Every structure is written in structure tokens, then in C-alpha cells.
Amino acid sequence: MSSTHDFQSPEFLRRLKERDKEAIEAVVRAYTKQLYNASLGLGFNDQEAHEVSQNTWLAFFKSIENFKGNSHIRTFLFGILYNKAREQRRETAKVFDREPIDTIMEERFKDNGAWKGEFCDPEIFYGHGQRLEIIERCLSLLKVNQRMAFFLKEVEGHVSEEICNILEVSNTNLGVLLFRAKNKLRECIERKVKGEE
């Protein structure tokens, strides 16, 4: 963020709404790379990430009149990004089936609540030269809503309330998304490190 612009100030927001060239340039320079990187983090390829980022900017400037300034511009922008990511997924006919939580619990946990699978030795994982590639591959296998929840919470560091607003889910649903994402990541990483995939 440029030191000459306070993106949270009512004055800056007024300038954005009036389509002030300097204000627009400042916000675009500050967040374009973050939007692109977030799109890549959601599993889009280079071209798709550029498209999602551009669609985000178009929607942002179409809807800036409705922005009241109750949250940071970045939060508003990322909310739009995640909605555009969902739209992009729908447009490419990627249909995500839902897993019932009871099935997940039965498959992964014993009756006493203990994890059914064996845990991977951390030294094996950390010693593996391809660990970043493994993590990226496993992240790409998550359903988009799980990946978005995980990315917002663990990478971007958003608080749960912000994530719920961005993804338009309840706090309980967010908990389920994060639970599923973390379990699937763990299983995927363990399988890849053990050479099962």
C-alpha cells in the first residue's frame, strides 16, 4: 500500500467513487498482484488467474458505489474475487459434489475420536526435496470452497467473521470447510510422501 494513500479514509473512498484517476491507480497498483496470486492459490492457471483478476476489477468498479467503508477495501475486493472464482468454476462446468460429514467422520476417525490413519513422520516430510510441490498439488485437489476457506484463513490470515462474509457461509459451515480442507491436505501429503500416488 502506498504511504501517500489511506485506503480506509472516507476521502479516499469518495475519490474512488468519483473515479479519480490517481485513487484508481493507487488501489489497482496495491492489489492487482495480490488478486492474481490469490487466484493462482485457488488453483487457476496463469490465463484463468488473469481473467479472474480482471473480472474482479470490473466488478469492483461497477459496485464501488455500494461500498460503505465498513470493512477495508482489500476485504471488499477479496470478497469479489472469491465470488468471481466461484463463477469461473461454474462457467467451466466444474461441479463439486458434497460429502456428508457423517461419512467423513466414519472414514477418518475411530469411535473413540482417534485418527484412523497412521501419521507421517515429520522428518520424512521435511527431508523431502519436493515438499512445496506436494503441498501445491494437494491444495489444487481441494474443492474450490475448501481451498478458498483454507487460503483465506491460513495464508491470508483473515479472521473467521471476515471469511464468513467473503464466502457467504455461516461460522459452522466455515468450520466444516476448514476441517475438510485440513484433513484432505493431511491425507494427500501423507500419501504422496509415502509414495502411494
TORDRENLO-968274 format. One record per atom (N, C-alpha, C): residue number from 1; residue in one letter; atom name; x, y, z. Coordinates in Angstrom, 1 decimal, decimal comma. Each point is the difference from the previous one (the first is absolute). Example, Ala and Ser with C-alpha at 12.3 -4.5 7.8 and 13.67 -1.06 7.14 Angstrom:
REC    k  r   a    east   north      up
REC    1  a   N    13,2    -5,7     7,8
REC    1  a  CA    -0,9     1,2     0,0
REC    1  a   C     0,9     1,2     0,0
REC    2  s   N    -0,4     1,1    -0,7
REC    2  s  CA     0,9     1,1     0,0
REC    2  s   C    -0,8     1,1     0,8
end
This chain:
REC    k  r   a    east   north      up
REC    1  m   N     0,8    -1,2     0,0
REC    1  m  CA    -0,8     1,2     0,0
REC    1  m   C     0,9     1,2     0,0
REC    2  s   N    -0,4     1,0    -0,8
REC    2  s  CA     0,8     1,2    -0,1
REC    2  s   C    -0,1     0,8     1,3
REC    3  s   N     1,1     0,6     0,4
REC    3  s  CA     0,0     0,8     1,2
REC    3  s   C    -0,8     1,3    -0,2
REC    4  t   N    -0,2     0,4    -1,2
REC    4  t  CA    -0,7     1,3    -0,3
REC    4  t   C    -1,6    -0,2     0,0
REC    5  h   N    -0,4    -1,2     0,1
REC    5  h  CA    -1,5    -0,3    -0,1
REC    5  h   C    -0,4    -0,8     1,2
REC    6  d   N    -1,1     0,5     0,7
REC    6  d  CA    -0,6    -0,7     1,1
REC    6  d   C    -1,3    -0,6    -0,6
REC    7  f   N     0,1    -1,3    -0,4
REC    7  f  CA    -1,1    -0,6    -0,7
REC    7  f   C    -1,3    -0,1     0,8
REC    8  q   N     0,1     0,1     1,3
REC    8  q  CA    -1,1    -0,1     0,9
REC    8  q   C    -0,7     1,4     0,3
REC    9  s   N     0,6     1,0    -0,5
REC    9  s  CA    -0,5     1,4     0,3
REC    9  s   C    -1,3     0,3    -0,8
REC   10  p   N    -1,0     0,7     0,6
REC   10  p  CA    -1,2     0,3    -0,8
REC   10  p   C     0,4     0,9    -1,2
REC   11  e   N     1,1     0,8     0,1
REC   11  e  CA     0,4     0,8    -1,1
REC   11  e   C     0,4    -0,9    -1,2
REC   12  f   N     0,8    -1,0     0,3
REC   12  f  CA     0,5    -0,9    -1,1
REC   12  f   C    -1,2    -0,7    -0,6
REC   13  l   N    -0,9    -0,5     0,8
REC   13  l  CA    -1,2    -0,7    -0,5
REC   13  l   C    -0,8     1,0    -0,9
REC   14  r   N    -0,2     1,2     0,4
REC   14  r  CA    -0,7     1,0    -0,8
REC   14  r   C     0,7     0,1    -1,4
REC   15  r   N     1,3     0,1     0,1
REC   15  r  CA     0,8     0,2    -1,3
REC   15  r   C    -0,2    -1,2    -0,9
REC   16  l   N     0,0    -1,2     0,6
REC   16  l  CA    -0,2    -1,2    -0,8
REC   16  l   C    -1,4     0,0    -0,7
REC   17  k   N    -1,0     0,4     0,8
REC   17  k  CA    -1,3     0,0    -0,5
REC   17  k   C    -0,2     1,1    -1,1
REC   18  e   N     0,8     1,0     0,1
REC   18  e  CA     0,0     1,1    -1,0
REC   18  e   C     0,9    -0,4    -1,2
REC   19  r   N     0,6    -1,1     0,0
REC   19  r  CA     0,9    -0,5    -1,1
REC   19  r   C     1,2     0,8    -0,1
REC   20  d   N     0,5     0,5     1,1
REC   20  d  CA     1,3     0,8     0,0
REC   20  d   C     1,1    -0,9    -0,5
REC   21  k   N     0,7     0,4    -1,1
REC   21  k  CA     1,0    -0,8    -0,7
REC   21  k   C     1,1    -0,4     1,0
REC   22  e   N     0,5     0,9     0,9
REC   22  e  CA     1,1    -0,3     0,9
REC   22  e   C    -0,5    -1,0     1,0
REC   23  a   N    -1,2     0,1     0,5
REC   23  a  CA    -0,5    -1,0     1,0
REC   23  a   C    -0,2    -1,4    -0,6
REC   24  i   N    -0,5     0,0    -1,2
REC   24  i  CA    -0,2    -1,3    -0,7
REC   24  i   C     1,4    -0,6    -0,3
REC   25  e   N     1,0     0,8    -0,4
REC   25  e  CA     1,3    -0,5    -0,3
REC   25  e   C     0,6    -0,6     1,3
REC   26  a   N    -0,2     0,7     1,1
REC   26  a  CA     0,6    -0,4     1,3
REC   26  a   C    -0,5    -1,3     0,4
REC   27  v   N    -1,3    -0,2     0,0
REC   27  v  CA    -0,6    -1,3     0,4
REC   27  v   C     0,3    -1,1    -0,9
REC   28  v   N     0,0     0,3    -1,3
REC   28  v  CA     0,4    -1,1    -1,0
REC   28  v   C     1,4    -0,4     0,2
REC   29  r   N     0,9     0,9     0,2
REC   29  r  CA     1,4    -0,3     0,2
REC   29  r   C     0,2    -0,8     1,3
REC   30  a   N    -0,7     0,3     1,0
REC   30  a  CA     0,1    -0,6     1,3
REC   30  a   C    -0,5    -1,5     0,0
REC   31  y   N    -1,0    -0,3    -0,8
REC   31  y  CA    -0,7    -1,3     0,2
REC   31  y   C     0,0    -0,9    -1,2
REC   32  t   N     0,4     0,5    -1,2
REC   32  t  CA     0,0    -0,9    -1,1
REC   32  t   C     0,8    -1,3     0,1
REC   33  k   N     1,2     0,2     0,5
REC   33  k  CA     0,9    -1,2     0,2
REC   33  k   C    -0,6    -0,9     1,0
REC   34  q   N    -0,5     0,5     1,1
REC   34  q  CA    -0,6    -0,8     1,1
REC   34  q   C    -1,2    -0,8    -0,6
REC   35  l   N    -0,9     0,7    -0,8
REC   35  l  CA    -1,1    -0,7    -0,6
REC   35  l   C     0,5    -1,2    -0,9
REC   36  y   N     1,0     0,3    -0,8
REC   36  y  CA     0,5    -1,0    -0,9
REC   36  y   C     0,6    -1,2     0,7
REC   37  n   N     0,8     0,3     1,1
REC   37  n  CA     0,6    -1,0     0,8
REC   37  n   C    -1,1    -0,8     0,7
REC   38  a   N    -1,0     0,6     0,5
REC   38  a  CA    -1,1    -0,7     0,7
REC   38  a   C    -0,7    -0,9    -1,0
REC   39  s   N    -0,2     0,5    -1,3
REC   39  s  CA    -0,6    -0,8    -1,0
REC   39  s   C     0,8    -1,3    -0,3
REC   40  l   N     1,3     0,2    -0,1
REC   40  l  CA     0,9    -1,2    -0,2
REC   40  l   C    -0,1    -0,9     1,2
REC   41  g   N    -0,1     0,6     1,2
REC   41  g  CA    -0,1    -0,8     1,2
REC   41  g   C    -1,3    -0,8     0,1
REC   42  l   N    -1,0     0,4    -0,7
REC   42  l  CA    -1,3    -0,7    -0,1
REC   42  l   C     0,0    -1,1    -1,1
REC   43  g   N     1,2    -0,1    -0,7
REC   43  g  CA     0,1    -1,1    -0,9
REC   43  g   C    -0,2     0,4    -1,5
REC   44  f   N    -0,2     1,2    -0,3
REC   44  f  CA    -0,2     0,4    -1,3
REC   44  f   C     1,4     0,1    -0,7
REC   45  n   N     0,0    -0,3    -1,3
REC   45  n  CA     1,2     0,1    -0,8
REC   45  n   C     0,3     1,5    -0,3
REC   46  d   N     1,1     0,3    -0,6
REC   46  d  CA     0,4     1,4    -0,2
REC   46  d   C    -1,1     0,8    -0,7
REC   47  q   N    -0,5    -0,5    -1,1
REC   47  q  CA    -1,0     0,7    -0,8
REC   47  q   C    -1,2     0,2     0,8
REC   48  e   N    -0,5    -1,1     0,6
REC   48  e  CA    -1,2     0,1     0,8
REC   48  e   C     0,2     1,0     1,2
REC   49  a   N     1,1     0,0     0,6
REC   49  a  CA     0,3     0,9     1,1
REC   49  a   C    -0,1     1,4    -0,4
REC   50  h   N     0,6     0,3    -1,2
REC   50  h  CA    -0,1     1,4    -0,6
REC   50  h   C    -1,5     0,4    -0,2
REC   51  e   N    -0,7    -1,0    -0,6
REC   51  e  CA    -1,4     0,3    -0,3
REC   51  e   C    -0,8     0,2     1,3
REC   52  v   N     0,2    -0,8     1,0
REC   52  v  CA    -0,7     0,2     1,3
REC   52  v   C     0,3     1,3     0,6
REC   53  s   N     1,3     0,4     0,0
REC   53  s  CA     0,5     1,3     0,5
REC   53  s   C    -0,7     1,1    -0,8
REC   54  q   N     0,0     0,0    -1,3
REC   54  q  CA    -0,6     1,0    -0,8
REC   54  q   C    -1,5     0,1     0,3
REC   55  n   N    -0,7    -1,1     0,1
REC   55  n  CA    -1,4     0,0     0,3
REC   55  n   C    -0,3     0,6     1,4
REC   56  t   N     0,9    -0,3     0,9
REC   56  t  CA    -0,1     0,6     1,3
REC   56  t   C     0,1     1,5     0,0
REC   57  w   N     0,9     0,5    -0,8
REC   57  w  CA     0,1     1,5    -0,1
REC   57  w   C    -1,2     0,6    -0,7
REC   58  l   N    -0,5    -0,6    -1,0
REC   58  l  CA    -1,2     0,5    -0,7
REC   58  l   C    -1,2     0,0     1,0
REC   59  a   N    -0,2    -1,0     0,8
REC   59  a  CA    -1,1    -0,1     0,9
REC   59  a   C     0,2     1,0     1,1
REC   60  f   N     1,3     0,2     0,5
REC   60  f  CA     0,3     0,9     1,0
REC   60  f   C    -0,4     1,5    -0,4
REC   61  f   N     0,4     0,4    -1,2
REC   61  f  CA    -0,3     1,3    -0,4
REC   61  f   C    -1,5     0,2    -0,4
REC   62  k   N    -0,7    -1,1    -0,3
REC   62  k  CA    -1,4     0,1    -0,2
REC   62  k   C    -0,8     0,1     1,3
REC   63  s   N     0,6    -0,6     1,0
REC   63  s  CA    -0,8     0,0     1,3
REC   63  s   C     0,6     0,9     1,1
REC   64  i   N     1,0     0,8    -0,3
REC   64  i  CA     0,7     0,9     1,0
REC   64  i   C    -1,0     0,9     0,6
REC   65  e   N    -1,1     0,4    -0,8
REC   65  e  CA    -1,0     0,9     0,6
REC   65  e   C    -0,7    -0,6     1,2
REC   66  n   N    -0,1    -1,3     0,0
REC   66  n  CA    -0,7    -0,7     1,1
REC   66  n   C     0,9    -0,2     1,2
REC   67  f   N     1,3     0,2    -0,1
REC   67  f  CA     1,0    -0,2     1,1
REC   67  f   C    -0,2     1,1     1,0
REC   68  k   N    -0,3    -0,4     1,2
REC   68  k  CA    -0,2     1,0     1,1
REC   68  k   C     1,2     0,3     0,8
REC   69  g   N     1,1    -0,8    -0,2
REC   69  g  CA     1,2     0,3     0,8
REC   69  g   C     0,0    -0,7     1,4
REC   70  n   N    -1,0    -0,9     0,2
REC   70  n  CA     0,0    -0,7     1,3
REC   70  n   C     1,1    -1,0     0,2
REC   71  s   N     0,6    -0,4    -1,1
REC   71  s  CA     1,1    -0,9     0,1
REC   71  s   C     1,1     0,6    -0,9
REC   72  h   N     1,2    -0,6     0,0
REC   72  h  CA     1,1     0,6    -0,8
REC   72  h   C    -0,3    -0,3    -1,5
REC   73  i   N     0,5     0,8    -0,8
REC   73  i  CA    -0,2    -0,1    -1,5
REC   73  i   C     0,5    -1,4    -0,4
REC   74  r   N     1,1    -0,5     0,6
REC   74  r  CA     0,6    -1,2    -0,3
REC   74  r   C    -1,0    -1,2     0,2
REC   75  t   N    -0,7     0,1     1,2
REC   75  t  CA    -1,0    -1,0     0,3
REC   75  t   C    -1,1     0,0    -1,0
REC   76  f   N    -0,5     1,1    -0,4
REC   76  f  CA    -1,0     0,2    -1,0
REC   76  f   C     0,5    -0,6    -1,3
REC   77  l   N     1,2     0,3    -0,4
REC   77  l  CA     0,6    -0,5    -1,3
REC   77  l   C     0,1    -1,5     0,0
REC   78  f   N     0,5    -0,6     1,2
REC   78  f  CA     0,2    -1,4     0,0
REC   78  f   C    -1,4    -0,7     0,1
REC   79  g   N    -1,0     0,6     0,5
REC   79  g  CA    -1,3    -0,6     0,0
REC   79  g   C    -0,5    -0,1    -1,5
REC   80  i   N     0,3     1,0    -0,7
REC   80  i  CA    -0,4     0,0    -1,5
REC   80  i   C     0,8    -1,1    -0,7
REC   81  l   N     1,3    -0,1     0,3
REC   81  l  CA     0,9    -1,0    -0,6
REC   81  l   C    -0,6    -1,4     0,2
REC   82  y   N    -0,3    -0,3     1,3
REC   82  y  CA    -0,5    -1,4     0,2
REC   82  y   C    -1,4    -0,2    -0,6
REC   83  n   N    -0,8     1,0    -0,2
REC   83  n  CA    -1,2    -0,2    -0,7
REC   83  n   C     0,3    -0,2    -1,5
REC   84  k   N     0,9     0,7    -0,5
REC   84  k  CA     0,4    -0,2    -1,5
REC   84  k   C     0,7    -1,3    -0,2
REC   85  a   N     0,7    -0,5     1,0
REC   85  a  CA     0,6    -1,3    -0,1
REC   85  a   C    -1,1    -1,1     0,0
REC   86  r   N    -1,0     0,2     0,8
REC   86  r  CA    -1,1    -1,0     0,0
REC   86  r   C    -0,7     0,1    -1,4
REC   87  e   N    -0,2     1,2    -0,5
REC   87  e  CA    -0,6     0,1    -1,3
REC   87  e   C     0,8    -0,7    -1,1
REC   88  q   N     1,3     0,2     0,1
REC   88  q  CA     0,9    -0,6    -1,0
REC   88  q   C    -0,1    -1,5     0,0
REC   89  r   N     0,0    -0,5     1,2
REC   89  r  CA    -0,2    -1,5     0,2
REC   89  r   C    -1,3    -0,5    -0,6
REC   90  r   N    -1,1     0,7     0,2
REC   90  r  CA    -1,2    -0,4    -0,5
REC   90  r   C     0,0     0,1    -1,5
REC   91  e   N     0,6     1,0    -0,6
REC   91  e  CA     0,1     0,2    -1,4
REC   91  e   C     0,8    -1,1    -0,7
REC   92  t   N     0,9    -0,5     0,7
REC   92  t  CA     0,8    -1,1    -0,6
REC   92  t   C    -0,6    -1,4     0,3
REC   93  a   N    -1,2     0,1     0,5
REC   93  a  CA    -0,8    -1,2     0,3
REC   93  a   C     0,6    -1,0     1,0
REC   94  k   N     0,8     0,6     0,9
REC   94  k  CA     0,5    -0,8     1,1
REC   94  k   C    -1,0    -0,2     1,1
REC   95  v   N    -0,6    -1,1     0,1
REC   95  v  CA    -1,0    -0,2     1,0
REC   95  v   C     0,6    -0,7     1,2
REC   96  f   N    -0,3     0,5     1,2
REC   96  f  CA     0,6    -0,5     1,2
REC   96  f   C    -1,1    -0,7     0,8
REC   97  d   N     0,2    -1,3     0,2
REC   97  d  CA    -0,9    -0,8     0,8
REC   97  d   C     0,3     0,2     1,4
REC   98  r   N    -1,0    -0,1     0,8
REC   98  r  CA     0,1     0,2     1,5
REC   98  r   C     0,2    -1,3     0,7
REC   99  e   N     0,9     0,0     1,0
REC   99  e  CA     0,2    -1,2     0,8
REC   99  e   C    -0,8     0,1     1,3
REC  100  p   N    -0,8    -0,9     0,4
REC  100  p  CA    -0,7     0,1     1,3
REC  100  p   C     1,1    -0,1     1,1
REC  101  i   N    -0,2     0,8     1,0
REC  101  i  CA     1,0     0,1     1,1
REC  101  i   C     0,1    -1,4     0,7
REC  102  d   N    -1,1    -0,7     0,1
REC  102  d  CA     0,0    -1,3     0,7
REC  102  d   C     0,9    -1,0    -0,7
REC  103  t   N     0,0     0,0    -1,3
REC  103  t  CA     0,8    -0,9    -0,7
REC  103  t   C     1,5     0,3     0,2
REC  104  i   N     0,3     1,3     0,0
REC  104  i  CA     1,4     0,5     0,2
REC  104  i   C     0,5    -0,5     1,4
REC  105  m   N    -0,9     0,2     1,0
REC  105  m  CA     0,4    -0,3     1,4
REC  105  m   C     0,2    -1,6     0,1
REC  106  e   N    -0,9    -0,7    -0,6
REC  106  e  CA     0,1    -1,5     0,1
REC  106  e   C     1,3    -0,5    -0,8
REC  107  e   N     0,3     0,6    -1,1
REC  107  e  CA     1,2    -0,4    -0,8
REC  107  e   C     1,3     0,3     0,7
REC  108  r   N     0,0     1,1     0,7
REC  108  r  CA     1,3     0,5     0,5
REC  108  r   C     0,3    -0,1     1,5
REC  109  f   N    -1,1    -0,3     0,7
REC  109  f  CA     0,2     0,0     1,5
REC  109  f   C    -0,6    -1,3     0,6
REC  110  k   N     0,6    -0,5     1,0
REC  110  k  CA    -0,5    -1,2     0,7
REC  110  k   C    -1,2     0,5     0,9
REC  111  d   N    -0,7    -0,9     0,6
REC  111  d  CA    -1,1     0,3     0,9
REC  111  d   C     0,4     0,9     1,2
REC  112  n   N     1,2    -0,2     0,4
REC  112  n  CA     0,5     0,8     1,2
REC  112  n   C     0,5     1,4    -0,4
REC  113  g   N    -0,1     0,3    -1,3
REC  113  g  CA     0,5     1,3    -0,5
REC  113  g   C     1,4     0,0    -0,5
REC  114  a   N     0,8    -1,1     0,2
REC  114  a  CA     1,4     0,0    -0,5
REC  114  a   C     0,0    -0,1    -1,5
REC  115  w   N     1,1     0,6    -0,6
REC  115  w  CA     0,3    -0,1    -1,4
REC  115  w   C     0,2    -1,4    -0,4
REC  116  k   N    -0,6    -0,5    -1,1
REC  116  k  CA     0,1    -1,4    -0,5
REC  116  k   C     1,3    -0,2    -0,7
REC  117  g   N     0,5     0,9    -0,7
REC  117  g  CA     1,3    -0,2    -0,8
REC  117  g   C     1,2     0,2     0,9
REC  118  e   N     1,1    -0,4    -0,6
REC  118  e  CA     1,3     0,2     0,7
REC  118  e   C     0,5     1,4    -0,4
REC  119  f   N     0,7     0,6     0,9
REC  119  f  CA     0,5     1,3    -0,3
REC  119  f   C     1,4    -0,1    -0,7
REC  120  c   N     0,2     0,9    -0,8
REC  120  c  CA     1,3     0,0    -0,8
REC  120  c   C     1,1     0,6     1,0
REC  121  d   N     1,2    -0,7    -0,1
REC  121  d  CA     1,1     0,5     0,8
REC  121  d   C     0,4     1,4    -0,5
REC  122  p   N     0,0     1,1     0,8
REC  122  p  CA     0,3     1,3    -0,5
REC  122  p   C     1,4     0,1    -0,7
REC  123  e   N     0,9    -0,8     0,5
REC  123  e  CA     1,4     0,1    -0,6
REC  123  e   C     0,0    -0,5    -1,4
REC  124  i   N    -0,9    -0,9    -0,3
REC  124  i  CA    -0,1    -0,5    -1,4
REC  124  i   C    -0,5     1,1    -0,9
REC  125  f   N    -1,1     0,7     0,5
REC  125  f  CA    -0,6     1,0    -0,7
REC  125  f   C     1,0     1,2    -0,3
REC  126  y   N     0,6     0,5     1,1
REC  126  y  CA     0,9     1,1    -0,1
REC  126  y   C     1,3    -0,3    -0,8
REC  127  g   N     0,4    -1,2     0,0
REC  127  g  CA     1,1    -0,4    -0,8
REC  127  g   C    -0,3    -0,2    -1,4
REC  128  h   N    -1,2     0,0    -0,4
REC  128  h  CA    -0,4    -0,2    -1,4
REC  128  h   C     0,2     1,3    -0,8
REC  129  g   N     0,8    -0,1    -1,0
REC  129  g  CA     0,4     1,2    -0,8
REC  129  g   C    -1,1     0,6    -0,8
REC  130  q   N    -1,1    -0,7    -0,1
REC  130  q  CA    -1,2     0,5    -0,8
REC  130  q   C    -1,1     0,4     0,8
REC  131  r   N     0,2     0,4     1,3
REC  131  r  CA    -1,1     0,2     0,9
REC  131  r   C    -0,9     1,1    -0,5
REC  132  l   N     0,5     1,1    -0,5
REC  132  l  CA    -0,9     1,1    -0,4
REC  132  l   C    -0,8    -0,4    -1,2
REC  133  e   N     0,6    -0,8    -0,9
REC  133  e  CA    -0,8    -0,5    -1,2
REC  133  e   C    -1,1    -0,9     0,5
REC  134  i   N     0,3    -0,8     1,0
REC  134  i  CA    -1,0    -0,9     0,6
REC  134  i   C    -1,2     0,7     0,6
REC  135  i   N     0,4     1,1     0,8
REC  135  i  CA    -1,1     0,8     0,6
REC  135  i   C    -0,8     0,7    -1,1
REC  136  e   N     0,6     0,6    -1,0
REC  136  e  CA    -0,7     0,6    -1,0
REC  136  e   C    -0,9    -0,9    -0,8
REC  137  r   N     0,5    -1,2    -0,3
REC  137  r  CA    -0,8    -1,0    -0,7
REC  137  r   C    -1,2    -0,4     0,9
REC  138  c   N     0,2    -0,3     1,3
REC  138  c  CA    -1,1    -0,4     0,9
REC  138  c   C    -1,0     1,1     0,1
REC  139  l   N     0,5     1,3     0,1
REC  139  l  CA    -1,0     1,1     0,1
REC  139  l   C    -0,8     0,1    -1,3
REC  140  s   N     0,6    -0,3    -1,1
REC  140  s  CA    -0,8     0,1    -1,3
REC  140  s   C    -1,1    -1,1    -0,1
REC  141  l   N     0,1    -1,0     0,8
REC  141  l  CA    -1,0    -1,1     0,0
REC  141  l   C    -1,2     0,3     0,9
REC  142  l   N     0,1     1,0     0,8
REC  142  l  CA    -1,1     0,3     0,9
REC  142  l   C    -1,1     0,6    -0,8
REC  143  k   N    -1,2    -0,2     0,4
REC  143  k  CA    -1,2     0,7    -0,6
REC  143  k   C     0,3     1,5     0,2
REC  144  v   N    -0,6     0,8    -0,9
REC  144  v  CA     0,3     1,4     0,0
REC  144  v   C    -0,4     0,7     1,3
REC  145  n   N    -1,2    -0,3     0,5
REC  145  n  CA    -0,4     0,6     1,2
REC  145  n   C     0,9    -0,3     1,2
REC  146  q   N     0,5    -1,2     0,1
REC  146  q  CA     0,9    -0,4     1,0
REC  146  q   C     1,4     0,7    -0,2
REC  147  r   N     0,4     0,1    -1,2
REC  147  r  CA     1,3     0,6    -0,3
REC  147  r   C    -0,1     1,5     0,3
REC  148  m   N    -1,1     0,6    -0,3
REC  148  m  CA    -0,2     1,4     0,3
REC  148  m   C     0,0     0,3     1,5
REC  149  a   N    -0,7    -0,8     0,8
REC  149  a  CA    -0,1     0,1     1,4
REC  149  a   C     1,4    -0,2     0,6
REC  150  f   N     0,7    -1,0    -0,4
REC  150  f  CA     1,4    -0,3     0,5
REC  150  f   C     0,9     1,2    -0,4
REC  151  f   N     0,0     0,5    -1,2
REC  151  f  CA     0,9     1,0    -0,5
REC  151  f   C    -0,3     1,3     0,8
REC  152  l   N    -1,3     0,4     0,2
REC  152  l  CA    -0,3     1,2     0,8
REC  152  l   C     0,5    -0,1     1,4
REC  153  k   N    -0,2    -1,2     0,6
REC  153  k  CA     0,3    -0,1     1,4
REC  153  k   C     1,5    -0,2     0,3
REC  154  e   N     0,6    -0,9    -0,7
REC  154  e  CA     1,4    -0,4     0,3
REC  154  e   C     1,0     0,8    -0,8
REC  155  v   N    -0,3     0,4    -1,2
REC  155  v  CA     1,0     0,8    -0,8
REC  155  v   C    -0,2     1,5     0,2
REC  156  e   N    -1,2     0,4    -0,2
REC  156  e  CA    -0,3     1,5     0,1
REC  156  e   C    -0,2     0,4     1,4
REC  157  g   N    -0,3    -0,9     1,0
REC  157  g  CA    -0,1     0,4     1,4
REC  157  g   C    -1,3     0,7     0,3
REC  158  h   N    -1,0    -0,1    -0,8
REC  158  h  CA    -1,3     0,7     0,3
REC  158  h   C    -0,6    -0,7     1,3
REC  159  v   N    -0,8     0,8     0,7
REC  159  v  CA    -0,7    -0,5     1,2
REC  159  v   C    -1,3    -0,7    -0,5
REC  160  s   N    -0,5    -0,9     0,8
REC  160  s  CA    -1,2    -0,8    -0,5
REC  160  s   C    -1,2     0,8    -0,4
REC  161  e   N    -0,3     1,1     0,7
REC  161  e  CA    -1,1     0,8    -0,4
REC  161  e   C     0,2     0,6    -1,4
REC  162  e   N     1,2     0,5    -0,3
REC  162  e  CA     0,2     0,5    -1,4
REC  162  e   C    -0,1    -1,1    -1,0
REC  163  i   N     0,5    -1,2     0,3
REC  163  i  CA    -0,1    -1,1    -1,0
REC  163  i   C    -1,5    -0,4    -0,2
REC  164  c   N    -0,7     0,0     1,1
REC  164  c  CA    -1,5    -0,3    -0,2
REC  164  c   C    -0,7     1,0    -0,9
REC  165  n   N     0,4     1,2     0,2
REC  165  n  CA    -0,6     1,1    -0,9
REC  165  n   C     0,4    -0,2    -1,4
REC  166  i   N     1,3    -0,2    -0,2
REC  166  i  CA     0,5    -0,2    -1,4
REC  166  i   C    -0,6    -1,2    -0,7
REC  167  l   N     0,0    -1,1     0,7
REC  167  l  CA    -0,5    -1,2    -0,6
REC  167  l   C    -1,5    -0,2     0,1
REC  168  e   N    -0,6     0,9     0,8
REC  168  e  CA    -1,5    -0,1     0,2
REC  168  e   C    -0,4    -1,3     0,6
REC  169  v   N     0,7    -0,4     1,1
REC  169  v  CA    -0,3    -1,2     0,7
REC  169  v   C    -0,2     0,3     1,5
REC  170  s   N    -0,6    -0,9     0,7
REC  170  s  CA    -0,1     0,1     1,4
REC  170  s   C     1,3    -0,4     0,7
REC  171  n   N     0,2     0,4     1,3
REC  171  n  CA     1,2    -0,4     0,7
REC  171  n   C     0,1    -1,5     0,1
REC  172  t   N    -1,1    -0,7     0,2
REC  172  t  CA     0,0    -1,4     0,0
REC  172  t   C     0,4    -0,6    -1,3
REC  173  n   N    -0,5     0,5    -1,1
REC  173  n  CA     0,4    -0,5    -1,3
REC  173  n   C     1,5     0,2    -0,3
REC  174  l   N     0,5     1,2     0,5
REC  174  l  CA     1,4     0,3    -0,2
REC  174  l   C     0,8    -1,0     0,8
REC  175  g   N    -0,4    -0,4     1,2
REC  175  g  CA     0,7    -1,0     0,7
REC  175  g   C     0,1    -1,3    -0,7
REC  176  v   N    -1,1    -0,4    -0,6
REC  176  v  CA    -0,1    -1,2    -0,8
REC  176  v   C     1,0     0,0    -1,2
REC  177  l   N    -0,1     1,2    -0,7
REC  177  l  CA     0,9     0,1    -1,2
REC  177  l   C     1,5    -0,1     0,4
REC  178  l   N     0,4     0,7     1,1
REC  178  l  CA     1,4    -0,1     0,5
REC  178  l   C     0,3    -1,4     0,4
REC  179  f   N    -0,9    -0,6     0,7
REC  179  f  CA     0,3    -1,4     0,5
REC  179  f   C     0,2    -0,9    -1,2
REC  180  r   N    -0,8     0,1    -1,0
REC  180  r  CA     0,1    -0,9    -1,1
REC  180  r   C     1,3     0,3    -0,8
REC  181  a   N     0,3     1,3    -0,1
REC  181  a  CA     1,2     0,4    -0,8
REC  181  a   C     1,2    -0,5     0,7
REC  182  k   N     0,1     0,2     1,3
REC  182  k  CA     1,2    -0,5     0,8
REC  182  k   C     0,2    -1,5    -0,1
REC  183  n   N    -1,2    -0,7     0,2
REC  183  n  CA     0,1    -1,5    -0,1
REC  183  n   C     0,4    -0,5    -1,3
REC  184  k   N    -0,5     0,6    -1,1
REC  184  k  CA     0,3    -0,4    -1,3
REC  184  k   C     1,5     0,3    -0,3
REC  185  l   N     0,4     1,2     0,4
REC  185  l  CA     1,4     0,3    -0,2
REC  185  l   C     0,9    -0,9     0,7
REC  186  r   N    -0,3    -0,3     1,3
REC  186  r  CA     0,9    -1,0     0,7
REC  186  r   C     0,0    -1,3    -0,7
REC  187  e   N    -1,1    -0,5    -0,4
REC  187  e  CA     0,0    -1,4    -0,6
REC  187  e   C     0,7     0,1    -1,3
REC  188  c   N    -0,2     1,0    -0,8
REC  188  c  CA     0,7     0,1    -1,3
REC  188  c   C     1,5     0,1     0,2
REC  189  i   N     0,5     0,8     0,9
REC  189  i  CA     1,4     0,2     0,3
REC  189  i   C     0,6    -1,3     0,5
REC  190  e   N    -0,7    -0,7     0,9
REC  190  e  CA     0,5    -1,3     0,5
REC  190  e   C     0,2    -1,0    -1,1
REC  191  r   N    -1,1    -0,1    -0,9
REC  191  r  CA     0,1    -1,0    -1,1
REC  191  r   C     1,1     0,3    -0,9
REC  192  k   N     0,2     1,3    -0,3
REC  192  k  CA     1,1     0,4    -1,0
REC  192  k   C     1,4    -0,2     0,6
REC  193  v   N     0,1     0,3     1,3
REC  193  v  CA     1,3    -0,2     0,6
REC  193  v   C     0,4    -1,5     0,1
REC  194  k   N    -1,1    -0,8     0,3
REC  194  k  CA     0,3    -1,4     0,1
REC  194  k   C     0,1    -0,7    -1,4
REC  195  g   N    -0,2     0,8    -1,1
REC  195  g  CA     0,1    -0,5    -1,3
REC  195  g   C    -1,2    -0,8    -0,5
REC  196  e   N    -1,1     0,2     0,6
REC  196  e  CA    -1,2    -0,7    -0,4
REC  196  e   C    -0,7     0,6    -1,2
REC  197  e   N     0,4     1,1    -0,4
REC  197  e  CA    -0,6     0,7    -1,2
REC  197  e   C     1,1     0,4    -1,0
end
